[in-house]
């Protein structure tokens, strides 16, 4: 769980609105809750010294992916966080690709507006939420707010339940592609923020539907199994 810092006295309006938005009621059926799936590409893997390069968002409303509400943007990194050659081999984004992109301080208000009042869904919280937290702390001195669900954690929880029932003891592969393929889902070109957000959204719906088939029908059930942010 990520803990909140004390809130600064004065915040920009988009940040304050994001922090003050009502949280979805955990007692609601999970399909009645709005979700936003986020995926990011970065200059490296360490949120303390690396920076955002791309963000992709996919909304889920009433248990359905909203392709008409997808959103993506490139992000120009600060000069002290150049694109790592190792990361280029992963996502293919070159320095010239992001040279004219908006900087983080222009992107974050737009991002927070889209996240306001929704449950955040990520795959491996240490990356996506870690970089979001680093950016929010650097610019505004605040932390991201929950609730949020990690599909990797949901996968581990589901695996534990199945292992108890079947005696199958092998640990699951938690890579996004591996989990999606195991669930019989399409996998889009990897290491593109919007594509990976879409794959994560479909994986989340498959996982939530599996929980629902076993009687776990509320948002709080998913938060107990895969919650990663207060």
C-alpha positions as CSV (number, residue, x, y, z in Angstrom):
1,X,0.0,0.0,0.0
2,X,1.2,3.5,-0.8
3,X,0.6,6.0,2.0
4,X,-0.4,9.6,1.6
5,X,1.7,12.6,2.5
6,X,0.2,15.6,4.3
7,X,-1.7,17.6,1.7
8,X,-0.2,21.0,0.7
9,X,-2.2,24.0,1.6
10,X,-2.6,25.3,-2.0
11,X,-3.0,23.1,-5.0
12,X,-3.8,23.7,-8.7
13,X,-7.5,23.2,-9.4
14,X,-7.2,19.9,-11.4
15,X,-5.1,18.4,-8.6
16,X,-7.5,19.5,-5.8
17,X,-10.5,18.2,-7.8
18,X,-8.8,14.8,-8.3
19,X,-8.0,14.5,-4.6
20,X,-11.4,15.6,-3.5
21,X,-13.5,13.5,-5.9
22,X,-15.8,11.0,-4.2
23,X,-14.5,7.4,-4.1
24,X,-16.6,4.6,-5.6
25,X,-18.5,2.7,-2.9
26,X,-16.8,-0.6,-2.3
27,X,-20.2,-2.2,-1.7
28,X,-21.3,-1.6,-5.3
29,X,-21.4,-4.4,-7.8
30,X,-18.1,-4.3,-9.6
31,X,-19.9,-3.8,-13.0
32,X,-21.5,-0.6,-11.6
33,X,-18.1,1.0,-11.0
34,X,-16.2,3.2,-13.5
35,X,-12.6,2.1,-14.0
36,X,-9.6,3.6,-15.9
37,X,-6.8,1.3,-17.0
38,X,-3.4,3.0,-17.3
39,X,-0.1,1.9,-18.8
40,X,3.1,3.9,-19.1
41,X,6.4,3.8,-21.0
42,X,9.4,5.4,-19.3
43,X,13.0,6.4,-19.8
44,X,14.0,3.5,-17.5
45,X,12.8,1.4,-14.6
46,X,13.5,3.5,-11.5
47,X,10.8,6.1,-10.7
48,X,13.3,8.0,-8.6
49,X,15.6,8.9,-11.5
50,X,13.6,8.0,-14.6
51,X,10.6,9.8,-16.2
52,X,7.4,9.2,-18.2
53,X,7.6,8.9,-21.9
54,X,4.1,7.8,-22.9
55,X,0.7,7.2,-21.2
56,X,-2.2,5.2,-22.4
57,X,-5.7,5.1,-20.8
58,X,-8.6,2.8,-21.5
59,X,-12.0,3.4,-19.7
60,X,-14.3,0.6,-18.5
61,X,-17.9,1.5,-17.8
62,X,-20.7,-0.9,-16.9
63,X,-18.3,-3.9,-17.4
64,X,-17.4,-2.9,-21.0
65,X,-14.3,-1.4,-22.6
66,X,-15.0,2.0,-23.9
67,X,-12.9,2.2,-27.1
68,X,-14.5,5.6,-27.8
69,X,-12.8,7.0,-24.7
70,X,-9.3,5.8,-25.1
71,X,-6.6,8.4,-24.6
72,X,-2.9,8.4,-25.1
73,X,0.0,11.0,-25.1
74,X,3.7,11.1,-25.5
75,X,5.5,13.0,-22.7
76,X,8.7,15.0,-23.0
77,X,11.1,13.9,-20.2
78,X,13.1,16.5,-18.3
79,X,16.7,17.0,-19.2
80,X,18.0,15.2,-16.2
81,X,16.1,12.0,-17.2
82,X,17.3,11.2,-20.8
83,X,15.9,8.2,-22.6
84,X,17.9,5.1,-21.5
85,X,19.3,3.0,-24.4
86,X,18.0,-0.1,-22.6
87,X,14.5,1.3,-22.6
88,X,14.6,2.1,-26.3
89,X,15.1,-1.6,-27.0
90,X,11.9,-2.2,-25.1
91,X,9.5,0.4,-26.3
92,X,11.3,1.8,-29.4
93,X,10.7,5.5,-28.4
94,X,13.7,7.6,-29.4
95,X,14.6,11.0,-28.0
96,X,13.5,12.7,-31.2
97,X,10.1,11.0,-30.9
98,X,9.3,12.9,-27.7
99,X,11.3,16.1,-28.3
100,X,8.1,18.0,-29.2
101,X,5.8,16.2,-26.8
102,X,4.2,18.1,-23.9
103,X,6.1,18.0,-20.7
104,X,4.9,16.2,-17.6
105,X,3.5,19.5,-16.0
106,X,1.2,19.9,-19.0
107,X,0.2,16.2,-19.2
108,X,-0.6,15.6,-15.5
109,X,-3.6,17.9,-15.2
110,X,-5.2,16.2,-18.3
111,X,-4.5,12.8,-16.8
112,X,-5.9,13.6,-13.4
113,X,-9.1,14.9,-14.9
114,X,-9.6,11.6,-16.6
115,X,-8.8,9.6,-13.4
116,X,-11.1,11.6,-11.2
117,X,-13.7,9.5,-9.3
118,X,-12.7,6.3,-11.0
119,X,-11.0,3.1,-9.9
120,X,-7.5,2.8,-11.4
121,X,-6.4,-0.5,-12.9
122,X,-2.8,-1.3,-13.6
123,X,-0.6,-4.3,-14.3
124,X,2.3,-4.4,-11.8
125,X,1.6,-1.4,-9.6
126,X,5.3,-0.7,-8.8
127,X,5.8,0.6,-12.4
128,X,2.7,2.5,-13.4
129,X,1.7,3.8,-9.9
130,X,5.3,4.2,-9.0
131,X,5.9,6.6,-11.8
132,X,2.6,8.4,-11.3
133,X,3.5,8.9,-7.6
134,X,7.0,10.2,-8.5
135,X,5.6,12.8,-10.9
136,X,2.8,13.9,-8.6
137,X,5.2,14.3,-5.7
138,X,7.8,16.2,-7.8
139,X,5.2,18.7,-9.2
140,X,2.6,19.0,-6.5
141,X,3.8,17.3,-3.3
142,X,0.9,14.8,-3.2
143,X,0.5,11.1,-3.8
144,X,-1.9,9.3,-6.1
145,X,-5.2,8.3,-4.5
146,X,-7.0,5.0,-4.7
147,X,-8.8,2.8,-5.0
148,X,-6.6,0.9,-7.5
149,X,-6.4,-2.7,-8.6
150,X,-3.4,-4.6,-9.9
151,X,-4.2,-7.3,-12.4
152,X,-0.9,-9.1,-11.5
153,X,-2.1,-9.3,-7.9
154,X,-5.5,-10.6,-9.0
155,X,-3.7,-13.3,-11.0
156,X,-1.7,-14.4,-8.0
157,X,-4.8,-14.5,-5.8
158,X,-6.7,-16.5,-8.4
159,X,-3.8,-18.9,-8.7
160,X,-3.7,-19.4,-5.0
161,X,-7.4,-20.3,-4.9
162,X,-7.0,-22.7,-7.8
163,X,-4.0,-24.3,-6.2
164,X,-5.9,-24.9,-3.0
165,X,-8.7,-26.6,-5.0
166,X,-6.5,-28.6,-7.4
167,X,-3.2,-29.0,-5.7
168,X,-1.5,-27.5,-8.7
169,X,1.6,-25.8,-7.2
170,X,3.5,-24.2,-10.1
171,X,3.8,-20.4,-9.8
172,X,2.0,-18.6,-12.7
173,X,3.8,-16.4,-15.2
174,X,2.7,-12.9,-14.4
175,X,3.8,-11.1,-17.6
176,X,0.8,-9.4,-19.3
177,X,1.1,-11.4,-22.5
178,X,1.3,-14.7,-20.7
179,X,-1.8,-14.0,-18.6
180,X,-3.8,-12.7,-21.5
181,X,-2.9,-15.7,-23.7
182,X,-3.7,-18.1,-20.8
183,X,-7.1,-16.4,-20.6
184,X,-7.6,-16.8,-24.4
185,X,-7.5,-13.0,-25.0
186,X,-6.0,-11.1,-27.9
187,X,-2.6,-9.5,-27.3
188,X,-1.8,-6.3,-29.1
189,X,1.6,-5.0,-30.0
190,X,3.5,-4.9,-26.7
191,X,5.3,-2.0,-25.1
192,X,2.9,0.6,-26.6
193,X,1.1,2.3,-23.7
194,X,-2.3,2.3,-25.3
195,X,-2.0,-1.3,-26.6
196,X,-0.9,-2.5,-23.2
197,X,-3.7,-0.6,-21.5
198,X,-6.2,-2.3,-23.8
199,X,-4.7,-5.8,-23.1
200,X,-4.8,-5.0,-19.4
201,X,-8.4,-3.9,-19.6
202,X,-9.5,-7.1,-21.2
203,X,-7.5,-9.2,-18.7
204,X,-9.2,-7.3,-15.8
205,X,-12.6,-8.0,-17.2
206,X,-11.8,-11.7,-17.6
207,X,-10.5,-11.8,-14.0
208,X,-13.4,-9.9,-12.5
209,X,-15.9,-12.2,-14.4
210,X,-14.1,-15.2,-12.9
211,X,-14.4,-13.8,-9.4
212,X,-18.1,-13.1,-10.1
213,X,-18.7,-16.7,-11.2
214,X,-17.5,-17.7,-7.7
215,X,-19.8,-15.3,-5.9
216,X,-17.4,-12.3,-5.5
217,X,-19.6,-9.7,-7.1
218,X,-18.7,-6.4,-5.3
219,X,-15.9,-3.9,-5.8
220,X,-14.6,-4.7,-2.3
221,X,-14.0,-8.3,-3.4
222,X,-11.7,-7.2,-6.1
223,X,-10.0,-4.7,-3.8
224,X,-9.4,-7.4,-1.2
225,X,-7.8,-9.6,-3.8
226,X,-5.9,-7.1,-5.9
227,X,-6.0,-3.7,-4.2
228,X,-2.7,-1.8,-4.4
229,X,-3.5,1.8,-3.4
230,X,-5.5,3.5,-0.6
